[in-house]
């Protein structure tokens, strides 16, 4: 079982295809059980800019007012999700798209009132994923969640991938990012960490900032919940994904 966090930076422009999705499709059709969780940061930023709304990040999370959430939801579930599903369908994969709250998959709660409608994962019920995978589907999940009261929440895709990877006891949780992995001394590329244990990573967590915080936090949570390993790597080239699927490249996090 492999859970892949597909970064929004990798999504191709309209009318083009992404070789990364082609590689995922081939693996699925060869019999690999795969779940894809997608992000969409660049697309959300562009949509906010069109509306004249600034991007405000707090501790690596997007501050989400009701106005921002409306745009986030429209971009992620209304544009990015179907784009990914459509290409996988064209590749011959029986892909199905759903939100994080679909089928009772994730129950979320407000993370912090300071950052608005940003959710944190409270509970994961992977039953719907087991059903879909058993029937030959490839689930593609949008990080739009909901609280117990039915309030829509913007979830961090890294955290969703980690929570699902743990709940599925995944063999691999792969994070496609726009950096080569985890650096001991960011942005010094020579300080790339090739392999690290959970205990070692926990000791380094206070040194990270911005977008790396959710990735590291979710990697730790994934393994704590049952995933066997996590790999963080540069997902902008298909060769890197193929290496990751073969157990190479980036930074691997082990129990």
N, C-alpha and C positions, 0 to 999 in steps of 0.2 A: 504494500500500500504506500503510495506516494502522495503527499499534499504539496502542491506548488503554489507559492505566492507569486502571481504574475503582475509585475509592476506596470503602472499606467504609462511609464516612459517608453515601454516596449510596443505599445499599441500603434499599429500603422495608420497612416492617413486613409481617409475614405477612398475606396477604389484600389487599394493595395493590400497585400497580404503579409503576414509576419511568419518568417521561416521558423521562429520559435514555436508557434502554434502548430505548424506542420510537423515539427519534431515530436511535440506532445501527442498529436494525433497518431503518428506512426507507433509510438510506444503503446498507446491505448489499444490500437488495433492488433498489436502483437500480443495482447493479453495482460498488459500491466494495468493494475487498478489505480486510477488517478482521480484526484479531486483538485480543481483549480479554484483559488480565491484570488480575485483581482483587485487592484487598486485603481487609481485614476487621478493622482495629484496634478499632473500637468494639465489635464483636460479641465479639471475643476478650476484651477488657477486662471485658465484662459476664459472660461465662462464667467467667472467673477469679474475679471478685468473688463469684459464686454459690458457688464452692468455698472462699472465704475466702483466696484466693491473691492477693497483692499484685502490682501491675504495677511491674517494675523495668526502666528503660531505661538503656542505656549508650551514649553517643555517637549517639543516635538509633535504636539497635537494641534489640529486646526480649530481655532475658536469658532464655534458654530452657533450663530444666532438663528432664529427661525427663518429669516430671509436667506441666510447662507445655506441652511439645511435644504430649503426648497431647491436651490440650484445643485447642491451636492447630490441629492436624491435623483434629480432629473438627469444629471450627467452620468452617474454610476449605473443606476438601474434602467435608465431610458436610452442611453447611448453606448457606453462602454460594454456593459453586459451583453446586449444583443449583437454587438460587433464581434465579440469573441465567439459567442455561440454560433453565429452565422458562418464564420470561417471554419470552425470545427465541423459544422454540418457539411460544408462544401468539401471538406477533406474526407468525408465518409464516416465521421464519428457521430454517434447518436448522443449529442450533447444536450443538456437541459440546464436552463438558467433559473436561479432562484435567489431571493434575498436571504440575508443571514437569519431572518426571523421566519422564513418560509418553512412550513411543516413542523414548526416548533423546534427548529434546529438550535437556535441560540436565544436565550432570554437575557436581555441586557438591562442595565441600570445606568443612571446618569453618573459619569465619572467624577465630575467636579463642577459645581455651579458656576465657577469662575470662567469656565470655557464653554458654557452653554450646553447645546444638545449633542454633546460628545458622549458616547456610551462606553461602558466597559462590560466585558462578558461576565455574566453571573452564573450561567448554567448552559451546558451543551447536551443536547439529546441527538445523537447521530443516527437514530433509527431511520429517518428518511434517506440518509446517505447510503446506509447499508442496503436498503430496499432498491434504490436506484442503481447502485453498483452491481448488485446481484442480478439485476435485469439487463445489464449491459450498457447502462448509461454512463456518461461522463458528466458529473455535476460541476457547474460553474457558478460560483457564489459571489454575489455582490455584498460589500460590507455595509449594507443598510439594515439596521436592526430596529427593534421595538422594545419598549419597556413592558412590564406586566400590565400597565394601564393603557397600552396601545399607542404610546407616544413614540413617534419615529426618532431614531437616533443615528448619528454618524459614528460608525465604528472604524477604528484603525484596522486596515486590512492585514497588517502584520499580526496584530493580536488575534484577529479572527482565524488566520491560518494556523497560528500556534495552538489555539484552543481546539480547533477541529483536528489538527494533527495529533494532539494528545488524546482526545476522545476516541479517535479511530485507532489508537496504538500504532500509528504509522511507522513504517520502517525508515522513511526519510521525510523530513519537512524541508523543502527547498525554497529559499528566499531569493528571488531575482531582484537585484538592486541596481543602482547606477554607480556602485563602487566595487572594488575587487574583493571585499570582505571586511573583516574587523581589523582595524589598525591599532597597535599598541600606542603609537604616537601620531594621531591624526594631524595633518594629512600626509605624513611621511610614508610613502608606499613601500619603502624598504622595511617598515615595521609591521607588515602584514602578518597576522597570526594564522598559521596553517591549521593548527589543531589546538583545542582548548577544552578543559573539563568545565562542568557546571560550577564547581567550587571556585576555580580560577576566574571564570567569567564574572561570577557574583562579586568577587573582590575588585574587579575592574569597573563594574557598573557605574560607580559614582564619577568616573572620569569621562563618561560619554556625554554627548550633547546632541540636541536637535533630533533629526530623523533616525539616528542610530539607536536612540533610547527605546522606542517601541519594538524595534527588531530584536535587540538584546533581551528586553523584558519578555517578549513573546517566545524567544528561543528557550529561555530558562523555564517558562511556564509549560511549554510544549513537552519538554523532557520530564518535568515534574509530574505531568499528567499522564505520561505513558509513552510518548514518542521515543523511538530508539536513538535517533540522531537528527541534528539540524545542520544544514549547510547554507551559508550566506555567501553569495557570489555575484559577479557582474553579469546581469542577465541580458545585456544589450546585444550580445552576439550568440548565435545559435550554437556555436562550437562550445561555448562555456556551459550551456545547458546540457549538452550531450556529455561533457566531462562530468558535470555534477551528477547526472543520472548514472554515470559509471563509477561514482564515488571518488571523484577527483576535483581539485580546484577550490578556490575561495577559502573560507574558514569553516571547519567542521567543529561542531559543539557536541561533546560526548558526555554521558552521565558521569 
